[in-house]
Amino acid sequence: MRKRTEPVTLEHERCAASDSSSCSAAAALDADCRLKQNLRLAGKGPAEPRCAADAGMKRALGRRKSLWFRLRKILLCVLGLYIAIPFLIKLCPGIQAKLIFLNFVRVPYFIDLKKPQDQGLNHTCNYYLQPEEDVTIGVWHTIPTVWWKNAQGKDQMWYEDALASSHPIILYLHGNAGTRGGDHRVELYKVLSSLGYHVVTFDYRGWGDSIGTPSERGMTYDALHVFDWIKARSGDNPVYIWGHSLGTGVATNLVRRLCERETPPDALILESPFTNIREEAKSHPFSVMYRYFPGFDWFFLDPITSSGIKFANDENVKHISCPLLILHAEDDPVVPFQLGKKLYNIAAPSRSFRDFKVQFIPFHSDLGYRHKYIYKSPELPRILREFLGKSEPEHQH
């Protein structure tokens, strides 16, 4: 106790020898400093929490800087990719062709195209035809539903002979991506079969299990080969051609060629058609990101043309002489409704159709048929019956 009180005693003696007020202030200050020093040494002072807070703040700032650095790096990579893609497509036009055909997208996966019965088509036969050397295409032939029982266990020859029956035939040309076994396509075959039609469809070269390299010329030639194959077996039965989406481009190419050689089909049905592939590519949802990119046409559309891909429906309809029916949903997100309407406006006044009816059937957006569900329409049987059952020339909206 003496050691602890001795400094205080000495301090009081000093204070007695000097000004009492200043001494007391100095003593209090000195005592306070010693108290703070003792507390710091004991680890209970305010300095440690302040240091911990400073360290935590530094770590948080470090994390923020690291996050911002990573985010900035990602943004730069995305921007670089965004700018690089147009140049890549321009330098490699084949990329644009693959994006149009999408033949490498085989959906639904894991189905055996040799077994259409697995898709609920138990009155369908699978064929393989050879349009050219080194080209083989897979074909499905679905007979009218009324013959379902007779078809069980029958071979290809029986199906081929059935084409000569009194039932009309629809040659269906599907769009890009997927195969002849696509879900919405199978559902349409069922609808048409239930209405009494034979349905013949196939995968173009390079699609599904068909062998060959995709091209507009090749797709058109495949369709021509199948049409001629049908006509060689169908006798006087009507043959109608139905194209959907990209298949409308194949369909008008085919029908123009048939008309030029004076063997037109009995009617042409275009579901969700476009005017030409350049306008469709410009309107496609995939092009939204680049639609206002400087030089869009040069970067994206010119490579399509340079790849020999045109699908010029707007030009083809001026050379087609047979009844034409156009079906289009107003809420189509893939091929805009206005392109189908524009095609109708080009075809209707064309001199080539002056002796044939041209009809445009819109489906209201409230119905939700979008790009590939028009087959769900309860009005479709009536539309087909009225259009295909009449022969007089007619133009109507």
C-alpha positions as CSV (number, residue, x, y, z in Angstrom):
1,M,0.0,0.0,0.0
2,R,2.9,2.4,0.7
3,K,4.2,2.0,-2.8
4,R,0.8,2.7,-4.3
5,T,0.2,5.9,-2.2
6,E,3.7,7.3,-2.4
7,P,3.4,8.9,-5.9
8,V,0.1,10.4,-4.8
9,T,1.8,11.9,-1.7
10,L,4.7,13.3,-3.8
11,E,2.1,14.8,-6.2
12,H,0.4,16.6,-3.3
13,E,3.7,18.0,-2.1
14,R,4.4,19.4,-5.6
15,C,1.0,20.8,-5.7
16,A,1.5,22.6,-2.5
17,A,4.6,24.3,-3.9
18,S,2.8,25.5,-7.0
19,D,-0.5,27.0,-8.2
20,S,-3.1,24.8,-6.6
21,S,-5.6,24.8,-9.5
22,S,-3.1,24.0,-12.3
23,C,-1.6,21.3,-10.1
24,S,-4.9,19.6,-9.5
25,A,-5.7,19.6,-13.2
26,A,-2.3,18.2,-14.1
27,A,-2.6,15.5,-11.4
28,A,-6.0,14.5,-12.6
29,L,-4.8,14.3,-16.2
30,D,-1.7,12.3,-15.2
31,A,-3.8,9.9,-13.2
32,D,-6.3,9.5,-16.1
33,C,-3.4,8.6,-18.5
34,R,-2.0,6.0,-16.1
35,L,-5.5,4.5,-15.7
36,K,-5.9,4.2,-19.5
37,Q,-2.5,2.7,-19.8
38,N,-3.3,0.1,-17.1
39,L,-6.6,-0.7,-18.8
40,R,-4.9,-1.1,-22.2
41,L,-2.3,-3.4,-20.7
42,A,-5.1,-5.5,-19.2
43,G,-6.7,-5.8,-22.7
44,K,-9.9,-4.0,-21.7
45,G,-9.3,-0.7,-23.3
46,P,-11.3,0.8,-26.2
47,A,-8.3,0.5,-28.6
48,E,-8.9,-3.2,-29.3
49,P,-12.6,-3.0,-30.4
50,R,-11.6,0.0,-32.6
51,C,-8.9,-2.1,-34.2
52,A,-11.3,-5.0,-34.8
53,A,-13.9,-2.7,-36.3
54,D,-11.2,-1.2,-38.6
55,A,-10.0,-4.7,-39.6
56,G,-13.6,-5.8,-40.4
57,M,-14.2,-2.7,-42.4
58,K,-11.1,-3.3,-44.4
59,R,-12.1,-6.9,-45.1
60,A,-15.6,-5.8,-46.2
61,L,-14.0,-3.2,-48.5
62,G,-11.7,-5.9,-49.8
63,R,-14.6,-8.2,-50.6
64,R,-16.5,-5.5,-52.3
65,K,-13.5,-4.6,-54.5
66,S,-12.9,-8.3,-55.3
67,L,-16.6,-8.7,-56.2
68,W,-16.6,-5.6,-58.4
69,F,-13.4,-6.8,-60.1
70,R,-15.0,-10.2,-60.9
71,L,-18.2,-8.5,-62.1
72,R,-16.3,-6.1,-64.3
73,K,-14.3,-9.0,-65.7
74,I,-17.6,-10.9,-66.5
75,L,-19.1,-7.8,-68.1
76,L,-16.1,-7.3,-70.3
77,C,-16.1,-11.0,-71.4
78,V,-19.8,-10.7,-72.3
79,L,-19.3,-7.5,-74.2
80,G,-16.3,-9.0,-76.0
81,L,-18.4,-12.1,-76.9
82,Y,-21.3,-9.9,-78.0
83,I,-19.0,-7.9,-80.4
84,A,-17.1,-11.0,-81.6
85,I,-20.2,-13.0,-82.6
86,P,-21.1,-10.8,-85.6
87,F,-17.6,-11.0,-87.0
88,L,-17.5,-14.8,-86.4
89,I,-20.7,-15.3,-88.3
90,K,-19.5,-13.0,-91.1
91,L,-16.2,-14.9,-91.4
92,C,-18.0,-18.4,-91.2
93,P,-21.3,-18.2,-93.0
94,G,-21.9,-21.9,-92.3
95,I,-22.7,-21.0,-88.7
96,Q,-25.7,-18.9,-89.8
97,A,-26.8,-21.8,-92.0
98,K,-26.7,-24.2,-89.0
99,L,-28.7,-21.7,-86.9
100,I,-31.4,-21.6,-89.6
101,F,-31.6,-25.4,-90.1
102,L,-31.0,-26.4,-86.4
103,N,-31.0,-29.9,-87.8
104,F,-28.5,-30.9,-85.0
105,V,-31.2,-30.3,-82.4
106,R,-32.9,-33.6,-82.3
107,V,-36.0,-33.5,-80.0
108,P,-37.5,-35.4,-78.5
109,Y,-34.4,-37.3,-77.6
110,F,-34.0,-41.0,-77.2
111,I,-36.9,-42.0,-79.6
112,D,-36.5,-44.7,-82.2
113,L,-37.7,-43.3,-85.5
114,K,-38.0,-46.8,-86.9
115,K,-40.8,-47.3,-84.4
116,P,-43.5,-44.7,-84.9
117,Q,-45.9,-46.8,-82.8
118,D,-43.8,-45.7,-79.8
119,Q,-45.2,-42.2,-80.4
120,G,-48.8,-43.5,-80.5
121,L,-48.9,-43.9,-84.3
122,N,-49.8,-47.6,-84.4
123,H,-51.2,-47.2,-88.0
124,T,-47.9,-45.8,-89.4
125,C,-45.1,-47.4,-91.4
126,N,-41.5,-46.3,-91.5
127,Y,-39.8,-46.3,-95.0
128,Y,-36.4,-45.2,-96.3
129,L,-36.1,-43.6,-99.7
130,Q,-33.0,-42.6,-101.7
131,P,-33.4,-39.3,-103.6
132,E,-29.8,-39.2,-104.6
133,E,-26.6,-41.2,-104.3
134,D,-25.3,-41.0,-100.7
135,V,-28.6,-39.5,-99.5
136,T,-31.2,-41.5,-97.6
137,I,-34.3,-40.1,-96.0
138,G,-36.6,-41.6,-93.4
139,V,-40.3,-41.4,-94.2
140,W,-43.5,-42.0,-92.1
141,H,-46.7,-43.0,-93.8
142,T,-49.8,-42.7,-91.6
143,I,-53.0,-44.1,-93.0
144,P,-56.5,-42.8,-92.3
145,T,-57.7,-43.8,-88.8
146,V,-60.6,-45.7,-90.2
147,W,-58.1,-48.3,-91.4
148,W,-56.4,-48.7,-88.0
149,K,-57.5,-52.3,-87.5
150,N,-56.6,-53.4,-91.0
151,A,-53.1,-51.9,-90.7
152,Q,-52.0,-54.1,-87.8
153,G,-49.1,-56.3,-88.7
154,K,-49.1,-55.1,-92.4
155,D,-45.8,-54.6,-94.3
156,Q,-44.5,-51.7,-96.3
157,M,-46.0,-53.0,-99.6
158,W,-49.5,-53.0,-98.0
159,Y,-49.1,-49.3,-97.0
160,E,-47.8,-48.3,-100.4
161,D,-50.8,-50.0,-102.1
162,A,-53.1,-48.2,-99.7
163,L,-52.1,-44.8,-101.3
164,A,-54.2,-45.8,-104.2
165,S,-57.4,-45.9,-102.1
166,S,-60.0,-43.2,-102.4
167,H,-58.6,-41.2,-99.4
168,P,-56.7,-37.9,-100.2
169,I,-53.0,-37.6,-99.3
170,I,-51.2,-34.8,-97.4
171,L,-47.4,-34.5,-97.9
172,Y,-46.3,-32.7,-94.7
173,L,-43.0,-30.7,-94.7
174,H,-41.9,-29.9,-91.2
175,G,-39.9,-26.9,-90.0
176,N,-36.4,-26.6,-88.6
177,A,-35.1,-28.5,-85.5
178,G,-36.4,-31.8,-84.3
179,T,-37.5,-34.7,-86.4
180,R,-40.6,-36.2,-88.0
181,G,-41.3,-37.5,-84.5
182,G,-41.7,-34.1,-82.9
183,D,-44.6,-33.9,-80.4
184,H,-46.6,-31.2,-82.1
185,R,-46.0,-32.9,-85.5
186,V,-47.2,-36.3,-84.3
187,E,-50.4,-34.6,-82.9
188,L,-51.1,-33.0,-86.3
189,Y,-50.7,-36.4,-88.1
190,K,-53.3,-37.8,-85.7
191,V,-55.7,-35.0,-86.4
192,L,-55.3,-35.3,-90.2
193,S,-55.5,-39.1,-90.0
194,S,-58.7,-38.9,-88.0
195,L,-60.2,-36.6,-90.8
196,G,-59.6,-39.3,-93.4
197,Y,-56.2,-38.3,-94.9
198,H,-53.1,-40.3,-95.6
199,V,-50.2,-38.4,-94.1
200,V,-46.8,-38.8,-95.6
201,T,-43.9,-37.0,-93.9
202,F,-40.1,-37.3,-93.8
203,D,-36.9,-35.9,-92.4
204,Y,-34.8,-33.9,-94.9
205,R,-31.3,-35.0,-95.5
206,G,-29.3,-34.2,-92.3
207,W,-32.3,-34.4,-90.0
208,G,-33.3,-37.2,-87.7
209,D,-32.0,-40.5,-89.1
210,S,-31.8,-39.2,-92.7
211,I,-28.3,-39.2,-94.3
212,G,-26.8,-36.2,-96.1
213,T,-25.8,-32.6,-95.7
214,P,-28.6,-29.9,-95.3
215,S,-29.1,-27.3,-98.0
216,E,-32.1,-25.5,-99.4
217,R,-31.6,-27.2,-102.8
218,G,-31.2,-30.6,-101.1
219,M,-34.3,-30.2,-99.0
220,T,-36.4,-29.1,-102.0
221,Y,-35.1,-32.1,-104.0
222,D,-36.0,-34.5,-101.2
223,A,-39.5,-33.1,-101.1
224,L,-39.8,-33.5,-104.9
225,H,-38.6,-37.1,-104.7
226,V,-41.2,-38.0,-102.1
227,F,-44.0,-36.2,-104.0
228,D,-43.1,-38.2,-107.2
229,W,-43.0,-41.4,-105.1
230,I,-46.5,-40.7,-103.8
231,K,-47.9,-39.8,-107.3
232,A,-46.5,-43.0,-108.7
233,R,-48.7,-44.9,-106.2
234,S,-51.7,-42.7,-105.6
235,G,-53.5,-42.9,-108.9
236,D,-56.1,-40.1,-109.2
237,N,-56.2,-39.4,-105.5
238,P,-55.8,-35.7,-104.6
239,V,-52.4,-34.9,-103.2
240,Y,-52.1,-31.8,-101.0
241,I,-48.8,-30.2,-99.7
242,W,-48.7,-28.8,-96.2
243,G,-45.6,-26.8,-95.0
244,H,-45.0,-25.5,-91.5
245,S,-42.6,-22.7,-90.6
246,L,-39.3,-23.3,-92.5
247,G,-41.2,-26.1,-94.3
248,T,-43.3,-23.4,-96.0
249,G,-40.1,-22.4,-97.8
250,V,-39.5,-25.9,-98.9
251,A,-43.2,-26.2,-99.9
252,T,-43.3,-23.1,-102.1
253,N,-40.0,-24.1,-103.7
254,L,-41.5,-27.5,-104.5
255,V,-44.9,-26.3,-105.7
256,R,-43.3,-23.6,-107.9
257,R,-41.2,-26.3,-109.5
258,L,-44.3,-28.6,-109.9
259,C,-46.3,-25.8,-111.5
260,E,-43.5,-25.0,-113.9
261,R,-43.4,-28.7,-115.1
262,E,-47.2,-28.6,-115.2
263,T,-47.8,-31.2,-112.5
264,P,-49.2,-29.0,-109.7
265,P,-50.5,-30.5,-106.4
266,D,-54.2,-30.2,-105.7
267,A,-53.7,-27.5,-103.0
268,L,-51.0,-25.9,-101.0
269,I,-51.4,-25.2,-97.2
270,L,-48.9,-23.0,-95.5
271,E,-48.9,-22.9,-91.7
272,S,-47.1,-20.0,-90.0
273,P,-45.3,-18.9,-93.2
274,F,-42.9,-16.0,-93.7
275,T,-42.1,-13.9,-96.8
276,N,-38.5,-14.8,-97.2
277,I,-35.7,-16.0,-95.0
278,R,-34.0,-12.6,-94.6
279,E,-37.2,-11.0,-93.3
280,E,-37.8,-14.0,-91.0
281,A,-34.2,-13.9,-89.7
282,K,-34.6,-10.2,-89.0
283,S,-37.9,-10.7,-87.1
284,H,-36.8,-13.8,-85.2
285,P,-36.5,-13.6,-81.4
286,F,-32.9,-14.6,-81.6
287,S,-32.0,-11.5,-83.5
288,V,-33.5,-9.1,-80.9
289,M,-30.1,-8.5,-79.3
290,Y,-28.5,-7.5,-82.6
291,R,-31.4,-5.9,-84.5
292,Y,-30.0,-2.4,-84.0
293,F,-26.3,-3.5,-84.2
294,P,-24.4,-1.4,-86.7
295,G,-24.3,-3.3,-90.0
296,F,-26.9,-5.9,-89.0
297,D,-27.7,-6.8,-92.6
298,W,-24.1,-7.1,-93.6
299,F,-23.1,-9.2,-90.5
300,F,-26.1,-11.4,-90.2
301,L,-28.3,-11.5,-93.3
302,D,-25.8,-11.4,-96.1
303,P,-24.1,-14.6,-94.9
304,I,-27.4,-16.3,-95.2
305,T,-27.7,-15.3,-98.8
306,S,-24.1,-16.2,-99.5
307,S,-24.8,-19.7,-98.2
308,G,-27.4,-20.1,-100.9
309,I,-30.4,-19.9,-98.5
310,K,-33.3,-17.8,-99.7
311,F,-36.6,-19.6,-99.1
312,A,-38.3,-16.8,-101.1
313,N,-42.0,-17.5,-100.5
314,D,-42.9,-14.0,-101.6
315,E,-41.3,-14.6,-105.0
316,N,-42.5,-18.2,-105.3
317,V,-46.2,-17.5,-104.8
318,K,-46.1,-15.4,-108.0
319,H,-45.4,-18.6,-110.0
320,I,-47.8,-21.0,-108.2
321,S,-51.1,-22.0,-109.8
322,C,-53.1,-24.1,-107.3
323,P,-55.4,-23.3,-104.4
324,L,-53.6,-21.7,-101.5
325,L,-54.6,-21.8,-97.8
326,I,-52.6,-19.8,-95.2
327,L,-53.0,-20.5,-91.5
328,H,-51.3,-18.2,-88.9
329,A,-51.7,-17.5,-85.2
330,E,-51.7,-13.9,-84.1
331,D,-49.5,-14.7,-81.1
332,D,-46.8,-16.5,-83.1
333,P,-43.5,-15.6,-81.4
334,V,-41.3,-17.2,-84.0
335,V,-42.7,-16.2,-87.3
336,P,-44.5,-12.9,-86.8
337,F,-48.2,-12.8,-87.8
338,Q,-47.6,-9.8,-90.1
339,L,-45.2,-11.8,-92.3
340,G,-48.0,-14.4,-93.0
341,K,-50.4,-11.6,-93.7
342,K,-47.9,-9.9,-95.9
343,L,-47.4,-13.1,-97.9
344,Y,-51.2,-13.4,-98.4
345,N,-51.4,-9.8,-99.6
346,I,-48.7,-10.6,-102.2
347,A,-50.3,-13.9,-103.3
348,A,-54.0,-12.9,-103.4
349,P,-53.7,-10.4,-106.3
350,S,-51.1,-12.4,-108.2
351,R,-52.2,-13.4,-111.8
352,S,-51.0,-17.0,-111.2
353,F,-53.9,-17.4,-108.7
354,R,-56.6,-15.8,-110.8
355,D,-58.3,-19.2,-111.4
356,F,-57.7,-20.5,-107.8
357,K,-58.9,-19.6,-104.4
358,V,-56.5,-18.0,-101.9
359,Q,-57.6,-18.0,-98.3
360,F,-56.0,-16.5,-95.1
361,I,-57.2,-17.9,-91.7
362,P,-56.0,-16.0,-88.6
363,F,-56.2,-17.5,-85.2
364,H,-56.8,-15.0,-82.4
365,S,-54.1,-14.6,-79.8
366,D,-56.5,-15.4,-77.0
367,L,-56.5,-19.0,-78.3
368,G,-52.8,-19.4,-77.4
369,Y,-51.9,-21.4,-80.5
370,R,-48.6,-19.5,-80.9
371,H,-46.2,-21.1,-83.5
372,K,-47.0,-24.8,-83.5
373,Y,-50.4,-25.5,-81.9
374,I,-52.9,-24.7,-84.6
375,Y,-53.7,-28.4,-84.7
376,K,-55.5,-27.9,-81.4
377,S,-58.1,-25.7,-83.1
378,P,-61.6,-27.3,-83.1
379,E,-62.3,-25.3,-86.2
380,L,-59.5,-26.9,-88.2
381,P,-61.6,-29.8,-89.5
382,R,-64.2,-27.4,-90.8
383,I,-61.6,-25.1,-92.3
384,L,-60.0,-28.0,-94.2
385,R,-63.3,-29.5,-95.3
386,E,-64.6,-26.2,-96.7
387,F,-61.3,-25.2,-98.4
388,L,-60.4,-28.6,-99.9
389,G,-64.0,-29.5,-100.6
390,K,-64.7,-26.5,-102.9
391,S,-63.4,-26.0,-106.4
392,E,-64.7,-22.5,-107.3
393,P,-62.2,-19.6,-107.3
394,E,-62.4,-17.5,-104.2
395,H,-60.5,-14.9,-102.3
396,Q,-61.5,-14.2,-98.7
397,H,-60.1,-13.0,-95.4
